[in-house]
Amino acid sequence: MATQAANRAIPAPKEDPTTKPFWDAARAGKFLIGKCKDTGKHFWYPRGCSPFTLSNNVELVEAKGTGTIYSFTVMRSKEPHAPAYVELDEGPRMFTNIVDCDLDTLKIGMKVKVVLKATEDGGAPVPMFTPV
């Protein structure tokens, strides 16, 4: 029997001056990640300093929006859902949810793509992933 991901209410993110450009881009349908300008490495979550050098020489860049499931679990509750770590094609891993699919078909290594899911109180959409 298939376990469909529930359409759960998603709270709006709390924005601050550092993350506002990320959330503004999400509203425009773009998925951004951080990039250290000193090392060229990408990182998740967007922040004002590099996790590699602690420098503030960082920028937000548009991500491909694709990756692979690194790890996941299926929560078989009243509202089934699948929290997961997704390894982005650019390298960083992010904690997220896998949505809009039969949760029983998920596998580690499965290709996924970003979907920006609306939030319950009209805030910026939140990046989640669905199988390709």
C-alpha positions in Angstrom: 0.0 0.0 0.0 1.4 3.4 -1.0 2.1 6.0 1.7 1.4 9.4 0.2 3.2 12.5 1.7 0.7 14.6 3.6 0.1 18.2 2.7 1.2 19.5 6.1 1.0 23.1 7.1 4.4 24.8 6.9 5.0 27.7 9.2 6.5 30.8 7.5 10.2 31.3 8.1 11.6 34.0 10.3 13.4 36.5 8.2 16.3 38.7 9.3 18.6 41.1 7.3 21.0 38.3 6.5 18.5 35.9 5.2 16.1 38.4 3.5 17.8 38.1 0.1 17.4 34.3 0.2 13.7 34.5 1.1 13.1 37.3 -1.5 14.6 35.0 -4.2 12.4 32.1 -3.0 9.4 34.3 -3.5 10.6 34.9 -7.1 10.9 31.1 -7.6 14.7 30.9 -7.2 16.6 28.6 -4.9 19.9 30.2 -3.7 22.8 28.7 -1.7 25.8 30.3 -0.2 29.2 30.4 -1.9 32.5 31.3 -0.2 34.3 33.7 -2.5 37.7 32.8 -1.0 37.5 29.0 -1.6 34.8 28.7 -4.3 32.9 26.2 -2.1 29.1 26.2 -1.8 27.4 25.9 1.5 24.0 25.6 3.1 22.4 27.3 5.0 22.7 31.0 3.8 24.6 33.1 6.3 26.8 36.1 6.4 30.1 34.3 6.9 31.8 31.3 5.3 31.8 28.0 7.3 35.2 27.3 5.6 37.1 30.5 6.4 34.9 32.4 8.8 35.3 35.3 6.3 32.3 37.5 5.3 33.5 37.2 1.7 30.4 35.3 0.7 27.6 35.6 -1.9 24.3 33.9 -2.7 24.2 32.0 -6.0 21.4 30.3 -7.8 21.6 26.5 -7.3 20.8 23.9 -9.9 18.0 22.8 -7.5 18.9 19.1 -7.9 20.6 16.6 -5.7 20.4 13.1 -4.2 18.8 11.7 -1.1 21.7 11.1 1.4 19.5 9.9 4.3 15.8 9.8 5.2 13.1 8.3 7.3 9.4 8.0 6.8 7.3 9.2 9.7 4.1 7.1 9.5 1.9 9.3 11.6 -1.5 10.8 11.0 0.3 13.1 8.5 3.0 10.9 6.9 6.1 12.8 5.9 9.8 12.1 5.1 12.5 14.2 6.7 15.7 13.8 4.8 19.2 15.0 4.2 19.7 15.9 0.5 23.1 16.3 -1.0 22.9 19.1 -3.5 24.7 18.7 -6.8 26.9 21.7 -5.7 28.1 19.7 -2.7 26.4 20.8 0.5 23.9 18.7 2.4 20.7 20.2 3.7 18.0 18.9 6.1 14.7 19.1 4.4 11.5 17.1 3.6 10.7 14.9 0.6 7.2 15.8 -0.6 4.6 15.2 -3.3 5.4 11.5 -3.8 4.7 7.9 -2.6 7.0 7.8 0.4 7.4 4.0 0.1 9.3 4.5 -3.2 12.1 6.6 -1.6 15.7 5.3 -1.7 19.1 6.6 -0.6 20.8 7.9 -3.8 17.5 8.8 -5.5 17.7 11.9 -7.6 15.5 14.8 -6.4 14.7 18.3 -7.4 13.7 21.4 -5.3 10.1 22.5 -5.0 9.3 25.7 -3.2 6.4 25.0 -0.9 3.9 27.7 0.2 3.8 28.5 3.9 0.6 28.6 5.9 0.7 32.2 6.8 1.7 33.8 3.6 5.5 34.0 4.2 8.2 33.1 1.8 8.0 29.5 0.3 10.3 26.9 1.9 12.6 24.7 -0.2 11.7 21.0 -0.1 12.4 18.2 -2.6 10.5 15.7 -4.7 11.8 12.7 -6.8 12.8 13.5 -10.4 
